Amino acid sequence: MCDVCSAEGIDFKFVNGPKDKLHNCKLFRVYIGQIARVKLCHLHDIQLFSMGENRFLKEHLCLAQLLSSQKSTFVD
């Protein structure tokens, strides 16, 4: 399941329709000196690309809180 959809309680299969493939994305500005790996659905992958990492995390504060509270889950 998409990490953003699960953090916000969204049904990602309903939002994305037939495009249910998950994309592995890297966030470089979350942790100092480390890379956070998140799984994103098609919709949130496009949002991350178009908005950029900083604005994407400001838009999805639930994901930012999840990244800070469960660091070991997302770090390589």
Rosetta silent file (secondary structure, phi, psi, omega in degrees, C-alpha in Angstrom):
SEQUENCE: MCDVCSAEGIDFKFVNGPKDKLHNCKLFRVYIGQIARVKLCHLHDIQLFSMGENRFLKEHLCLAQLLSSQKSTFVD
SCORE:     score description
SCORE:     0.000 S_00000001
   1 L     0.000  148.241  178.463    0.000    0.000    0.000 S_00000001
   2 L   -61.751  135.074 -178.418    1.126    3.563   -0.672 S_00000001
   3 H   -65.923  -35.932  178.564    2.790    5.121    2.393 S_00000001
   4 H   -70.038  -45.643 -179.996    0.944    8.430    1.936 S_00000001
   5 H   -62.473  -40.604  179.912   -2.432    6.761    1.446 S_00000001
   6 H   -69.269  -35.442  178.540   -1.925    4.554    4.494 S_00000001
   7 H   -69.130  -34.429 -177.790   -0.847    7.544    6.627 S_00000001
   8 H   -96.429   -3.071  178.296   -3.879    9.585    5.535 S_00000001
   9 L    72.912   36.069 -178.809   -6.350    6.685    5.536 S_00000001
  10 L  -101.760  140.592  174.837   -7.105    6.843    1.798 S_00000001
  11 L   -79.547  102.850 -171.794   -8.151    3.821   -0.270 S_00000001
  12 H   -71.112  -25.446  177.720   -5.370    3.936   -2.869 S_00000001
  13 H   -70.695  -33.849  177.702   -7.029    1.454   -5.234 S_00000001
  14 H   -71.775  -41.607 -176.808  -10.111    3.686   -5.462 S_00000001
  15 H   -68.716  -37.816 -173.881   -8.079    6.874   -5.989 S_00000001
  16 H   -94.079  -14.211 -179.281   -5.776    5.417   -8.677 S_00000001
  17 L    67.974 -134.455 -176.516   -8.213    3.235  -10.579 S_00000001
  18 L   -74.557  -10.550 -179.477   -6.525    0.602  -12.754 S_00000001
  19 L   -89.594   77.792 -174.460   -3.023    2.042  -12.132 S_00000001
  20 L   -99.927   15.041  178.765   -2.345    0.130   -8.929 S_00000001
  21 L   -76.170  136.557  177.202    1.432   -0.240   -9.344 S_00000001
  22 L   -95.298  143.140 -179.752    3.523    1.115   -6.461 S_00000001
  23 E  -110.254  133.283  174.558    6.679    3.138   -7.116 S_00000001
  24 E   -86.031  117.994 -177.015    9.736    3.017   -4.844 S_00000001
  25 E  -119.473  154.456  178.943   10.854    6.612   -4.345 S_00000001
  26 E  -112.420  134.514  174.318   13.772    8.165   -2.497 S_00000001
  27 E  -112.527  122.956 -172.786   13.496   11.264   -0.316 S_00000001
  28 E   -97.586  -18.787 -173.809   16.833   12.986    0.224 S_00000001
  29 E  -104.047   13.062 -178.060   15.917   15.904    2.495 S_00000001
  30 E   -85.061  -50.708 -178.570   14.166   14.034    5.302 S_00000001
  31 E  -115.380  143.999 -179.772   17.148   12.694    7.244 S_00000001
  32 L   -75.194  121.044  177.311   20.609   14.237    7.422 S_00000001
  33 L    75.517    7.048 -179.944   23.098   12.063    5.561 S_00000001
  34 E  -135.391  162.231 -179.443   20.572    9.291    4.892 S_00000001
  35 E  -113.288  132.286  175.971   17.973    8.458    2.264 S_00000001
  36 E   -96.354  130.370  177.320   14.361    7.633    3.086 S_00000001
  37 E  -104.977  125.055  178.394   12.679    5.075    0.831 S_00000001
  38 E  -126.099  153.804  174.920    8.897    5.325    0.483 S_00000001
  39 E  -101.627  125.525 -178.360    6.348    3.457   -1.623 S_00000001
  40 E  -124.087  144.931  174.580    4.025    5.766   -3.542 S_00000001
  41 L   -77.229  176.526 -177.034    0.996    5.113   -5.707 S_00000001
  42 H   -58.826  -45.779 -178.273    0.692    6.594   -9.191 S_00000001
  43 H   -62.414  -48.360 -177.992   -1.105    9.739   -7.995 S_00000001
  44 H   -73.727  -26.531  174.306    1.347   10.565   -5.208 S_00000001
  45 H   -64.965  -42.760  177.021    4.346    9.744   -7.414 S_00000001
  46 H   -65.958  -40.442  178.083    3.173   12.379   -9.891 S_00000001
  47 H   -61.284  -44.080  179.357    2.550   14.827   -7.036 S_00000001
  48 H   -61.725  -42.666  179.726    6.081   14.324   -5.705 S_00000001
  49 H   -64.606  -43.441 -174.779    7.551   14.901   -9.167 S_00000001
  50 H   -79.802  -32.641 -176.109    5.519   18.040   -9.873 S_00000001
  51 H   -90.374  -29.891 -172.215    5.666   19.653   -6.414 S_00000001
  52 L    91.407  161.872 -172.079    9.150   18.759   -5.294 S_00000001
  53 H   -65.826  -44.680 -177.341   10.136   17.102   -2.060 S_00000001
  54 H   -63.900  -49.338 -179.731    9.721   20.054    0.340 S_00000001
  55 H   -67.125  -34.058  178.159    6.267   21.081   -0.851 S_00000001
  56 H   -62.575  -44.164  179.488    5.149   17.448   -1.058 S_00000001
  57 H   -70.296  -32.268  175.200    6.016   16.875    2.609 S_00000001
  58 H   -68.605  -32.954  178.803    4.314   20.134    3.619 S_00000001
  59 H   -73.385  -34.251 -176.738    1.203   18.995    1.745 S_00000001
  60 L  -116.814   75.137 -177.342    1.250   15.537    3.358 S_00000001
  61 H   -66.204  -27.965  177.692    2.061   16.199    7.007 S_00000001
  62 H   -62.002  -39.533  177.006    0.822   12.745    8.019 S_00000001
  63 H   -67.301  -41.197  179.318    3.648   11.213    5.986 S_00000001
  64 H   -61.811  -40.657  177.349    6.165   13.630    7.517 S_00000001
  65 H   -66.264  -39.801  178.412    5.048   12.618   11.018 S_00000001
  66 H   -64.622  -40.428  178.444    5.257    8.947   10.070 S_00000001
  67 H   -64.498  -36.357 -179.307    8.773    9.440    8.697 S_00000001
  68 H   -77.717  -33.153 -177.297    9.909   11.110   11.918 S_00000001
  69 H   -83.803  -27.556 -177.213    8.318    8.596   14.287 S_00000001
  70 L  -122.785   56.926 -174.839    9.302    5.410   12.407 S_00000001
  71 H   -58.708  -40.972 -175.393   12.732    6.272   11.042 S_00000001
  72 H   -64.782  -22.860  179.538   14.060    2.700   11.061 S_00000001
  73 H   -72.948  -31.637 -171.306   11.266    1.591    8.707 S_00000001
  74 H  -105.073  -13.134 -177.928   12.200    4.046    5.950 S_00000001
  75 E   -86.533  144.230  177.241   16.016    4.298    6.148 S_00000001
  76 L   -61.461    0.000    0.000   18.241    2.056    4.004 S_00000001
